[in-house]
């Protein structure tokens, strides 16, 4: 394990528009990248660049969306978009929907977001997660490495709530060039006892660290470099972080 890590927010990232080349935007503003730097990129700017926004004025809610919206007090058009991104409703109550996203994540509103999407007074847009954030991370890493001529890791981060604790934290929804999970089972602990259950959510820990600089509101620091990490485990995408149904005791 390293004795020191650095977190470096990349300054001057502009408001991202559909079709923008994120790798070029980041490369032009980042300090000189070093081997094994991990670039943590907020989901919102990835989704914006990939044109994953929906104008709610174009959405016709289904009967199911209308019924569910009445129960929880949300715009039925927004509920329709959330349902379209989801495999199932996990829990609902007034003003809250916990969904299983089509990629397996369990999260509020299936990751569909209204905040920091567009200026007030204009069209009412909702922003969806990338179609496949692991694929997006892989494409970004490939181009960033070509521009910087070093080996990099990329994590796409989002903010999740947690069922037994208050507050949101950064988690990884996509990664490339690093192990999302590090399996410690079979290794000795400090006293030589063999670890039996320890599996580290490496990509989530990186995302949470970067979240201290990215913030949740008007910080405008969506890209953070995490420098000083080392690892030996093989690369593994974020979809390996999703707990399979046979291991899930709570849903």
GIWOPE-V231444 format. One record per pair of residues at least 12 apart in sequence whose ideal C-beta (glycine too) atoms are under 8 Angstrom apart, sorted by the first residue. I is the first residue (numbers start at 1). J is the second residue. D is the distance in whole Angstrom. If there is no record, write none. Layout:
[[I & J & D] [I & J & D]]
//
This chain:
[[1 & 230 & 8] [2 & 228 & 5] [2 & 229 & 6] [2 & 230 & 6] [4 & 228 & 6] [5 & 209 & 7] [5 & 226 & 7] [5 & 227 & 7] [5 & 228 & 4] [5 & 229 & 7] [6 & 225 & 8] [6 & 226 & 7] [6 & 227 & 4] [6 & 228 & 6] [7 & 209 & 6] [7 & 210 & 6] [7 & 212 & 7] [7 & 213 & 6] [7 & 224 & 6] [7 & 225 & 7] [7 & 226 & 6] [7 & 227 & 8] [8 & 31 & 6] [8 & 224 & 7] [8 & 225 & 4] [8 & 227 & 6] [9 & 213 & 5] [9 & 214 & 8] [9 & 221 & 4] [9 & 223 & 7] [9 & 224 & 5] [9 & 225 & 8] [10 & 26 & 6] [10 & 29 & 5] [10 & 30 & 5] [10 & 31 & 8] [10 & 221 & 8] [10 & 223 & 4] [10 & 224 & 7] [10 & 225 & 7] [11 & 29 & 6] [11 & 221 & 8] [12 & 29 & 5] [13 & 25 & 6] [13 & 26 & 7] [13 & 29 & 6] [13 & 45 & 7] [13 & 220 & 7] [13 & 221 & 8] [13 & 222 & 6] [13 & 223 & 6] [16 & 45 & 4] [16 & 48 & 4] [16 & 49 & 5] [17 & 48 & 7] [17 & 49 & 8] [18 & 48 & 7] [18 & 49 & 7] [18 & 50 & 8] [18 & 51 & 4] [18 & 53 & 8] [19 & 49 & 7] [19 & 51 & 7] [20 & 48 & 8] [20 & 49 & 5] [21 & 49 & 8] [21 & 143 & 8] [22 & 41 & 7] [22 & 45 & 7] [22 & 46 & 7] [22 & 49 & 5] [22 & 140 & 6] [23 & 140 & 5] [23 & 143 & 4] [23 & 144 & 5] [23 & 147 & 6] [24 & 143 & 8] [24 & 147 & 8] [26 & 39 & 7] [26 & 41 & 7] [26 & 144 & 7] [26 & 223 & 5] [27 & 144 & 6] [27 & 147 & 4] [27 & 148 & 7] [30 & 223 & 7] [30 & 225 & 6] [31 & 225 & 7] [32 & 148 & 8] [33 & 144 & 7] [33 & 148 & 4] [33 & 150 & 5] [33 & 152 & 7] [33 & 225 & 7] [34 & 150 & 6] [34 & 227 & 6] [35 & 150 & 5] [35 & 151 & 5] [36 & 150 & 8] [36 & 151 & 6] [36 & 152 & 7] [36 & 153 & 7] [36 & 229 & 6] [36 & 230 & 7] [37 & 150 & 7] [37 & 152 & 6] [37 & 153 & 7] [37 & 225 & 5] [37 & 226 & 7] [37 & 227 & 5] [38 & 152 & 7] [38 & 153 & 4] [38 & 154 & 7] [38 & 155 & 6] [38 & 177 & 8] [38 & 178 & 6] [38 & 206 & 6] [38 & 225 & 7] [38 & 226 & 4] [38 & 227 & 8] [38 & 229 & 6] [39 & 140 & 8] [39 & 141 & 8] [39 & 144 & 6] [39 & 152 & 6] [39 & 153 & 7] [39 & 154 & 5] [39 & 155 & 7] [39 & 223 & 7] [39 & 224 & 8] [39 & 225 & 6] [40 & 154 & 8] [40 & 155 & 5] [40 & 156 & 8] [40 & 157 & 5] [40 & 170 & 8] [40 & 206 & 6] [40 & 207 & 6] [40 & 210 & 4] [40 & 214 & 7] [40 & 223 & 7] [40 & 224 & 5] [40 & 225 & 8] [40 & 226 & 6] [41 & 137 & 8] [41 & 140 & 7] [41 & 154 & 7] [41 & 155 & 7] [41 & 156 & 5] [41 & 157 & 7] [41 & 222 & 7] [41 & 223 & 5] [42 & 156 & 8] [42 & 157 & 6] [42 & 158 & 8] [42 & 214 & 6] [42 & 222 & 4] [42 & 223 & 7] [43 & 111 & 7] [43 & 129 & 6] [43 & 130 & 7] [43 & 133 & 7] [43 & 156 & 6] [43 & 157 & 6] [43 & 158 & 4] [43 & 173 & 6] [44 & 113 & 7] [44 & 116 & 6] [44 & 117 & 7] [44 & 127 & 6] [44 & 222 & 7] [45 & 222 & 5] [45 & 223 & 8] [46 & 130 & 5] [46 & 133 & 7] [46 & 136 & 5] [46 & 140 & 8] [46 & 156 & 6] [46 & 174 & 8] [47 & 127 & 5] [47 & 128 & 6] [47 & 129 & 6] [47 & 130 & 6] [48 & 117 & 8] [48 & 127 & 7] [50 & 130 & 6] [50 & 131 & 7] [50 & 136 & 7] [52 & 127 & 6] [52 & 128 & 4] [52 & 129 & 7] [52 & 130 & 6] [52 & 131 & 7] [53 & 117 & 7] [53 & 118 & 8] [53 & 125 & 5] [53 & 126 & 7] [53 & 127 & 5] [53 & 128 & 7] [54 & 81 & 5] [54 & 125 & 7] [54 & 126 & 5] [54 & 127 & 8] [54 & 128 & 7] [55 & 123 & 5] [55 & 124 & 7] [55 & 125 & 6] [56 & 75 & 7] [56 & 77 & 4] [56 & 78 & 6] [56 & 81 & 7] [56 & 123 & 8] [56 & 124 & 5] [56 & 125 & 7] [56 & 126 & 6] [57 & 77 & 8] [57 & 123 & 6] [57 & 124 & 7] [59 & 77 & 4] [59 & 78 & 8] [59 & 80 & 5] [59 & 81 & 6] [60 & 77 & 8] [60 & 80 & 7] [61 & 76 & 4] [61 & 77 & 5] [61 & 79 & 7] [61 & 80 & 4] [62 & 80 & 6] [62 & 83 & 7] [64 & 83 & 7] [65 & 77 & 8] [65 & 79 & 4] [65 & 80 & 4] [65 & 83 & 6] [66 & 79 & 8] [68 & 83 & 8] [68 & 89 & 7] [68 & 92 & 7] [68 & 97 & 8] [71 & 92 & 7] [71 & 94 & 8] [72 & 92 & 5] [72 & 93 & 7] [72 & 94 & 6] [72 & 95 & 6] [72 & 96 & 7] [72 & 97 & 6] [73 & 94 & 5] [73 & 95 & 5] [74 & 95 & 7] [74 & 97 & 7] [78 & 109 & 8] [78 & 112 & 7] [78 & 114 & 8] [78 & 126 & 6] [79 & 97 & 7] [81 & 112 & 6] [81 & 126 & 5] [81 & 128 & 7] [82 & 97 & 6] [82 & 99 & 6] [82 & 109 & 5] [82 & 110 & 5] [82 & 112 & 5] [83 & 110 & 8] [85 & 99 & 8] [85 & 101 & 6] [85 & 102 & 6] [85 & 110 & 4] [85 & 111 & 7] [85 & 112 & 6] [85 & 128 & 6] [85 & 129 & 7] [86 & 99 & 4] [86 & 100 & 6] [86 & 101 & 6] [86 & 102 & 6] [86 & 110 & 4] [87 & 99 & 8] [87 & 100 & 5] [87 & 101 & 7] [87 & 102 & 5] [87 & 104 & 8] [88 & 100 & 5] [90 & 106 & 6] [90 & 251 & 6] [96 & 108 & 7] [97 & 109 & 6] [97 & 110 & 8] [100 & 251 & 8] [101 & 129 & 7] [103 & 129 & 7] [103 & 132 & 7] [103 & 133 & 7] [103 & 173 & 8] [103 & 239 & 7] [103 & 242 & 8] [104 & 239 & 7] [104 & 242 & 4] [105 & 160 & 8] [105 & 173 & 7] [105 & 242 & 7] [106 & 251 & 7] [107 & 158 & 8] [107 & 160 & 6] [107 & 161 & 8] [108 & 160 & 8] [108 & 161 & 6] [110 & 129 & 8] [111 & 128 & 7] [111 & 129 & 4] [111 & 158 & 6] [111 & 173 & 8] [112 & 126 & 5] [112 & 127 & 7] [112 & 128 & 6] [112 & 129 & 8] [113 & 126 & 7] [113 & 127 & 5] [114 & 126 & 6] [114 & 127 & 8] [116 & 217 & 8] [129 & 158 & 7] [129 & 173 & 7] [130 & 156 & 7] [130 & 173 & 8] [130 & 174 & 7] [132 & 174 & 8] [133 & 156 & 5] [133 & 173 & 4] [133 & 174 & 3] [133 & 238 & 7] [134 & 174 & 5] [134 & 175 & 7] [134 & 176 & 7] [134 & 237 & 4] [134 & 238 & 6] [134 & 239 & 6] [135 & 174 & 8] [136 & 156 & 6] [136 & 174 & 6] [137 & 154 & 5] [137 & 155 & 7] [137 & 156 & 5] [137 & 174 & 4] [137 & 175 & 5] [137 & 176 & 4] [137 & 238 & 8] [138 & 154 & 8] [138 & 176 & 4] [140 & 154 & 5] [140 & 156 & 8] [140 & 176 & 7] [141 & 153 & 7] [141 & 154 & 4] [141 & 176 & 4] [141 & 177 & 5] [142 & 176 & 8] [145 & 177 & 8] [151 & 177 & 7] [152 & 177 & 6] [153 & 175 & 7] [153 & 176 & 7] [153 & 177 & 4] [153 & 178 & 4] [153 & 206 & 8] [153 & 229 & 8] [154 & 174 & 8] [154 & 175 & 7] [154 & 176 & 5] [154 & 177 & 6] [155 & 172 & 5] [155 & 174 & 7] [155 & 175 & 5] [155 & 178 & 7] [155 & 203 & 5] [155 & 206 & 5] [155 & 207 & 5] [155 & 210 & 7] [156 & 172 & 7] [156 & 173 & 6] [156 & 174 & 4] [156 & 175 & 7] [156 & 238 & 8] [157 & 170 & 5] [157 & 171 & 7] [157 & 172 & 6] [157 & 173 & 7] [157 & 207 & 4] [157 & 210 & 6] [157 & 211 & 7] [157 & 214 & 7] [158 & 170 & 7] [158 & 171 & 6] [158 & 173 & 5] [158 & 207 & 8] [159 & 171 & 8] [159 & 211 & 7] [159 & 216 & 6] [163 & 250 & 7] [168 & 216 & 7] [169 & 208 & 5] [169 & 211 & 6] [170 & 204 & 8] [170 & 207 & 4] [170 & 208 & 5] [170 & 209 & 8] [170 & 210 & 6] [170 & 211 & 3] [170 & 214 & 7] [171 & 204 & 5] [171 & 207 & 5] [171 & 208 & 7] [172 & 201 & 8] [172 & 203 & 4] [172 & 204 & 5] [172 & 206 & 7] [172 & 207 & 5] [172 & 238 & 5] [172 & 241 & 7] [173 & 238 & 6] [174 & 237 & 8] [174 & 238 & 5] [175 & 203 & 5] [175 & 237 & 6] [175 & 238 & 5] [176 & 235 & 7] [176 & 237 & 7] [177 & 235 & 6] [178 & 202 & 7] [178 & 203 & 7] [178 & 206 & 8] [178 & 231 & 6] [178 & 235 & 6] [179 & 202 & 5] [179 & 203 & 8] [179 & 231 & 6] [179 & 233 & 4] [179 & 234 & 6] [179 & 235 & 6] [179 & 236 & 5] [180 & 201 & 7] [180 & 202 & 6] [180 & 203 & 4] [180 & 204 & 8] [180 & 236 & 5] [180 & 237 & 6] [180 & 238 & 5] [180 & 240 & 6] [180 & 241 & 5] [181 & 199 & 6] [181 & 200 & 7] [181 & 201 & 6] [181 & 202 & 6] [181 & 203 & 8] [181 & 233 & 8] [181 & 236 & 6] [181 & 240 & 5] [181 & 241 & 6] [182 & 199 & 7] [182 & 200 & 4] [182 & 202 & 5] [182 & 231 & 7] [182 & 233 & 5] [183 & 199 & 5] [183 & 200 & 8] [183 & 233 & 7] [184 & 198 & 4] [184 & 199 & 7] [184 & 200 & 6] [185 & 197 & 7] [185 & 198 & 6] [185 & 199 & 7] [201 & 241 & 6] [202 & 231 & 7] [202 & 233 & 8] [203 & 238 & 6] [203 & 241 & 7] [204 & 241 & 7] [206 & 226 & 6] [206 & 229 & 7] [209 & 226 & 6] [210 & 224 & 4] [210 & 226 & 6]]
//
